[in-house]
């Protein structure tokens, strides 16, 4: 199964309060779907496990 785009991002290095453009999809009728990732809080690093 393909991972969602947000699971392939290193959230620890992302800045707090950020807007990231992840993808732009063109639909059959030529409409666009634009997917953003919005970050308003810093990642809770003490809850992360080490791989």
C-alpha positions as CSV (number, residue, x, y, z in Angstrom):
1,X,0.0,0.0,0.0
2,X,1.3,3.4,-0.9
3,X,2.0,5.8,2.0
4,X,0.2,9.1,2.3
5,X,2.4,12.0,1.5
6,X,2.3,13.4,5.0
7,X,3.8,10.1,6.3
8,X,6.9,10.6,4.1
9,X,7.8,14.0,5.7
10,X,10.3,14.4,8.5
11,X,8.0,16.3,10.9
12,X,10.8,17.0,13.4
13,X,12.6,19.3,11.0
14,X,9.5,21.1,9.8
15,X,9.0,24.6,11.0
16,X,6.1,25.5,13.2
17,X,3.4,27.4,11.5
18,X,4.0,26.3,7.9
19,X,2.1,25.7,4.8
20,X,3.5,23.1,2.4
21,X,2.1,22.3,-1.0
22,X,2.2,18.5,-1.4
23,X,0.5,17.9,-4.7
24,X,-1.7,19.2,-7.4
25,X,-4.1,16.8,-9.1
26,X,-5.8,17.5,-12.4
27,X,-9.2,15.9,-12.8
28,X,-10.9,14.8,-16.0
29,X,-13.0,18.0,-16.3
30,X,-9.8,20.0,-15.9
31,X,-10.5,21.1,-12.4
32,X,-7.6,21.1,-9.9
33,X,-7.3,19.5,-6.5
34,X,-4.6,21.1,-4.5
35,X,-3.3,19.3,-1.3
36,X,-1.6,21.3,1.4
37,X,-0.1,20.3,4.8
38,X,-0.8,22.9,7.5
39,X,1.3,22.9,10.7
40,X,0.3,25.0,13.7
41,X,2.1,23.1,16.5
42,X,5.6,21.8,17.0
43,X,5.9,18.0,16.9
44,X,5.8,16.4,20.3
45,X,9.3,14.8,20.1
46,X,9.3,13.2,23.5
47,X,6.4,11.0,22.4
48,X,8.3,9.7,19.3
49,X,10.0,6.3,19.3
50,X,13.4,5.7,17.9
51,X,13.7,3.4,14.9
